[in-house]
Amino acid sequence: MPIERVYTVPLSKVKSVPRQKRAPRAIRYIKEFLAQHMKADEENIKLDPSISEKVWERSIKKIPSKIKLKVTKQDDGSVIAVLAGE
């Protein structure tokens, strides 16, 4: 039976890196966050393209301060994340 949860991922820690590296680092941080909270390997985490679009919406420098995700863990251990508003 799949497990479904809603997480608000704080991206304030990512704002401490240089401005030109923020958006790529935010995507990596989201995967790390989900791996820790869903107890899964980072290789098994799939992010919906809408998450990437939301992070990159205002360019590489101005990432959102937090992002709300709906996360589903399948029986085989894979994790699928989509934006919570969709």
Backbone as a chain_set.jsonl record, in Angstrom:
{"seq": "MPIERVYTVPLSKVKSVPRQKRAPRAIRYIKEFLAQHMKADEENIKLDPSISEKVWERSIKKIPSKIKLKVTKQDDGSVIAVLAGE", "coords": {"N": [[0.846, -1.183, 0.0], [0.694, 2.146, -0.953], [2.399, 4.947, 0.532], [1.393, 8.182, 1.339], [2.245, 11.543, 1.627], [2.343, 15.021, 2.654], [4.669, 17.519, 2.331], [6.325, 20.48, 3.442], [8.983, 21.927, 2.153], [11.685, 23.579, 3.404], [13.66, 26.045, 1.916], [15.54, 27.789, 2.813], [18.13, 27.285, 3.736], [19.529, 26.867, 1.42], [19.891, 29.342, 0.399], [22.251, 30.293, 1.353], [24.328, 29.638, -0.289], [26.369, 30.684, -3.149], [24.812, 33.062, -5.396], [24.639, 32.306, -8.117], [24.451, 29.577, -8.074], [22.186, 28.661, -6.864], [19.57, 27.599, -7.747], [20.149, 24.99, -8.977], [21.284, 23.782, -6.715], [19.134, 23.841, -4.965], [17.394, 21.945, -6.076], [18.901, 19.613, -5.673], [18.927, 19.69, -2.866], [16.211, 19.291, -2.273], [15.879, 16.638, -3.096], [17.62, 15.391, -1.251], [16.305, 16.013, 1.152], [13.852, 14.637, 0.816], [14.821, 12.022, 0.644], [15.764, 11.63, 3.223], [13.439, 11.994, 4.823], [11.534, 10.245, 3.754], [12.815, 7.879, 3.936], [14.381, 6.642, 1.838], [16.472, 5.767, -0.997], [18.431, 8.171, -2.807], [18.568, 7.684, -5.52], [16.184, 6.505, -6.146], [14.285, 8.479, -6.149], [11.946, 10.411, -7.785], [11.355, 13.443, -9.318], [8.712, 15.54, -10.244], [8.435, 17.395, -13.308], [7.22, 19.863, -12.855], [8.077, 20.739, -10.374], [10.713, 21.467, -10.811], [10.255, 23.544, -12.611], [8.961, 25.36, -10.923], [10.996, 26.0, -9.061], [12.899, 27.147, -10.772], [11.487, 29.282, -11.738], [11.85, 32.066, -11.271], [14.402, 32.544, -12.211], [17.91, 31.572, -11.84], [18.907, 32.731, -9.552], [16.923, 33.644, -7.725], [15.354, 31.792, -5.83], [12.375, 30.152, -4.519], [11.321, 30.598, -1.064], [10.247, 28.457, 0.29], [8.76, 25.282, -0.522], [5.907, 23.405, -1.342], [5.161, 20.02, -1.313], [3.62, 17.056, -2.591], [4.087, 13.83, -1.724], [4.623, 10.502, -2.688], [5.249, 7.235, -1.694], [6.007, 4.294, -3.209], [5.278, 0.717, -3.178], [7.519, -0.669, -4.069], [9.62, 0.855, -3.222], [10.228, 3.163, -4.591], [10.03, 6.728, -4.903], [7.792, 9.317, -5.583], [7.415, 12.665, -6.345], [5.332, 15.512, -6.449], [4.095, 18.855, -7.091], [2.145, 20.265, -4.454], [-0.184, 21.681, -5.027], [-1.282, 20.65, -7.331]], "CA": [[0.0, 0.0, 0.0], [1.556, 3.336, -1.028], [2.346, 5.954, 1.591], [1.278, 9.508, 0.732], [2.432, 12.613, 2.613], [2.546, 16.38, 2.145], [5.796, 18.162, 3.012], [6.769, 21.82, 3.081], [10.447, 21.852, 2.172], [12.279, 24.912, 3.546], [14.84, 26.231, 1.072], [16.33, 28.903, 3.339], [19.541, 26.88, 3.842], [20.129, 26.945, 0.085], [20.194, 30.742, 0.1], [23.588, 30.633, 1.843], [25.309, 29.372, -1.349], [26.427, 31.8, -4.102], [23.573, 33.259, -6.147], [24.644, 31.623, -9.408], [24.349, 28.126, -7.875], [21.056, 28.398, -5.976], [18.513, 26.721, -8.275], [20.587, 23.589, -9.025], [21.493, 23.3, -5.346], [17.809, 23.65, -4.378], [16.893, 20.662, -6.568], [19.627, 18.568, -4.936], [18.481, 19.731, -1.47], [14.875, 18.681, -2.212], [16.081, 15.187, -3.148], [18.198, 14.982, 0.032], [15.237, 16.139, 2.138], [12.91, 13.537, 0.621], [15.503, 10.77, 0.979], [15.823, 11.535, 4.676], [12.119, 11.913, 5.449], [10.791, 9.083, 3.26], [13.689, 6.731, 4.143], [14.612, 6.037, 0.525], [17.716, 6.164, -1.656], [18.259, 9.313, -3.713], [18.408, 7.191, -6.882], [14.792, 6.086, -6.327], [13.397, 9.635, -6.021], [11.605, 11.042, -9.065], [10.71, 14.736, -9.16], [7.895, 15.975, -11.369], [9.01, 18.597, -13.937], [6.616, 21.081, -12.305], [8.908, 21.176, -9.24], [11.843, 22.174, -11.411], [9.741, 24.802, -13.156], [8.672, 26.253, -9.794], [12.27, 26.461, -8.508], [13.567, 27.976, -11.781], [10.521, 30.27, -12.212], [12.391, 33.429, -11.195], [15.8, 32.414, -12.617], [18.818, 30.779, -11.008], [19.284, 33.459, -8.339], [15.826, 33.956, -6.798], [14.546, 30.602, -5.579], [11.357, 30.378, -3.489], [11.81, 30.328, 0.284], [9.789, 27.111, 0.641], [7.978, 24.657, -1.585], [5.021, 22.397, -0.775], [5.172, 18.851, -2.183], [2.865, 15.851, -2.259], [5.057, 12.773, -1.957], [4.079, 9.146, -2.608], [6.243, 6.163, -1.694], [5.416, 3.068, -3.743], [5.659, -0.507, -2.486], [8.849, -1.1, -4.49], [10.619, 1.749, -2.646], [10.404, 4.392, -5.36], [9.351, 7.902, -4.355], [7.381, 10.244, -6.624], [7.039, 13.944, -5.742], [4.695, 16.518, -7.314], [3.673, 20.044, -6.343], [0.935, 19.963, -3.688], [-1.345, 22.344, -5.581], [-1.753, 20.026, -8.562]], "C": [[0.89, 1.244, 0.0], [1.33, 4.296, 0.147], [2.327, 7.323, 0.92], [1.367, 10.567, 1.827], [2.588, 13.95, 1.905], [3.638, 17.022, 2.992], [5.95, 19.592, 2.527], [8.278, 21.828, 3.26], [10.998, 23.268, 2.299], [13.561, 25.01, 2.725], [15.724, 27.362, 1.571], [17.805, 28.552, 3.478], [20.262, 27.025, 2.501], [20.526, 28.375, -0.243], [21.561, 31.169, 0.622], [24.677, 30.349, 0.799], [25.346, 30.566, -2.304], [25.197, 31.849, -5.006], [23.504, 32.465, -7.441], [24.509, 30.112, -9.293], [23.077, 27.736, -7.131], [20.035, 27.413, -6.524], [18.975, 25.269, -8.403], [20.78, 22.986, -7.636], [20.151, 23.047, -4.673], [17.214, 22.316, -4.821], [17.585, 19.51, -5.845], [19.17, 18.513, -3.487], [17.103, 19.081, -1.317], [15.006, 17.158, -2.241], [16.661, 14.656, -1.835], [17.137, 14.984, 1.127], [14.276, 14.957, 2.04], [13.542, 12.194, 0.951], [15.537, 10.564, 2.488], [14.447, 11.283, 5.279], [11.303, 10.708, 4.987], [11.596, 7.787, 3.4], [13.878, 5.939, 2.843], [15.971, 6.483, 0.003], [17.434, 7.311, -2.614], [18.076, 8.868, -5.161], [16.953, 6.844, -7.183], [13.808, 7.247, -6.257], [13.206, 10.274, -7.385], [10.85, 12.339, -8.776], [9.925, 15.067, -10.423], [8.53, 17.226, -11.991], [8.42, 19.904, -13.407], [7.41, 21.614, -11.109], [10.086, 21.978, -9.766], [11.411, 23.521, -11.966], [9.481, 25.817, -12.052], [9.966, 26.827, -9.217], [12.944, 27.444, -9.469], [12.696, 29.124, -12.269], [11.09, 31.694, -12.265], [13.904, 33.44, -11.404], [16.625, 31.656, -11.576], [19.058, 31.424, -9.642], [18.183, 33.544, -7.29], [14.911, 32.748, -6.625], [13.469, 30.919, -4.55], [11.901, 30.017, -2.106], [11.365, 28.972, 0.808], [8.914, 26.597, -0.486], [7.182, 23.506, -0.974], [4.869, 21.254, -1.768], [4.25, 17.762, -1.663], [3.723, 14.678, -2.679], [4.393, 11.414, -1.749], [5.221, 8.15, -2.664], [5.54, 4.875, -2.108], [5.907, 1.858, -2.945], [7.062, -0.984, -2.849], [9.961, -0.179, -3.996], [10.848, 3.026, -3.424], [9.529, 5.506, -4.789], [9.05, 8.861, -5.502], [6.872, 11.508, -5.946], [6.445, 14.857, -6.805], [4.358, 17.732, -6.451], [2.335, 19.756, -5.663], [-0.311, 20.598, -4.279], [-1.934, 21.668, -6.797], [-2.549, 18.77, -8.294]], "O": [[1.752, 1.38, 0.867], [0.222, 4.427, 0.669], [3.141, 7.598, 0.039], [0.655, 10.498, 2.829], [2.919, 14.01, 0.72], [3.541, 17.063, 4.219], [5.734, 19.886, 1.351], [8.784, 21.747, 4.379], [10.802, 24.083, 1.397], [14.441, 24.155, 2.831], [16.574, 27.85, 0.827], [18.656, 29.433, 3.353], [21.467, 27.277, 2.461], [21.405, 28.598, -1.075], [21.993, 32.293, 0.362], [25.821, 30.768, 0.974], [24.433, 31.391, -2.272], [24.616, 30.817, -5.339], [22.432, 31.998, -7.825], [24.458, 29.424, -10.313], [22.913, 26.563, -6.795], [19.664, 26.472, -5.823], [18.247, 24.376, -7.97], [20.474, 21.815, -7.414], [20.041, 22.115, -3.876], [16.591, 21.626, -4.014], [16.935, 18.542, -5.449], [19.034, 17.427, -2.923], [16.857, 18.39, -0.329], [14.319, 16.464, -1.492], [16.25, 13.599, -1.357], [17.078, 14.061, 1.939], [13.927, 14.348, 3.051], [12.869, 11.312, 1.485], [15.359, 9.446, 2.971], [14.309, 10.437, 6.163], [10.472, 10.199, 5.739], [11.116, 6.717, 3.027], [13.579, 4.747, 2.765], [16.551, 7.451, 0.495], [16.339, 7.416, -3.167], [17.487, 9.6, -5.956], [16.531, 6.882, -8.339], [12.599, 7.019, -6.301], [14.171, 10.634, -8.059], [9.836, 12.336, -8.077], [10.421, 14.893, -11.536], [9.109, 18.038, -11.269], [9.063, 20.949, -13.503], [7.413, 22.82, -10.86], [10.417, 23.038, -9.233], [12.113, 24.52, -11.811], [9.75, 27.005, -12.226], [10.028, 28.019, -8.914], [13.496, 28.456, -9.037], [13.125, 29.88, -13.14], [10.826, 32.433, -13.213], [14.603, 34.271, -10.824], [16.101, 31.169, -10.574], [19.378, 30.728, -8.679], [18.468, 33.521, -6.092], [13.826, 32.692, -7.204], [13.626, 31.864, -3.777], [12.834, 29.223, -1.991], [12.024, 28.394, 1.673], [8.396, 27.366, -1.296], [7.715, 22.726, -0.185], [4.496, 21.471, -2.921], [4.114, 17.568, -0.455], [4.054, 14.537, -3.856], [3.689, 11.2, -0.761], [6.06, 8.204, -3.562], [4.603, 4.423, -1.45], [6.834, 1.965, -2.141], [7.727, -1.63, -2.038], [11.128, -0.404, -4.315], [11.59, 3.897, -2.968], [8.442, 5.261, -4.266], [9.933, 9.185, -6.296], [6.003, 11.444, -5.077], [6.972, 14.969, -7.912], [4.34, 17.642, -5.223], [1.485, 19.075, -6.236], [-1.411, 20.095, -4.05], [-2.999, 22.075, -7.262], [-3.018, 18.124, -9.231]]}, "num_chains": 1, "name": "protein.A"}
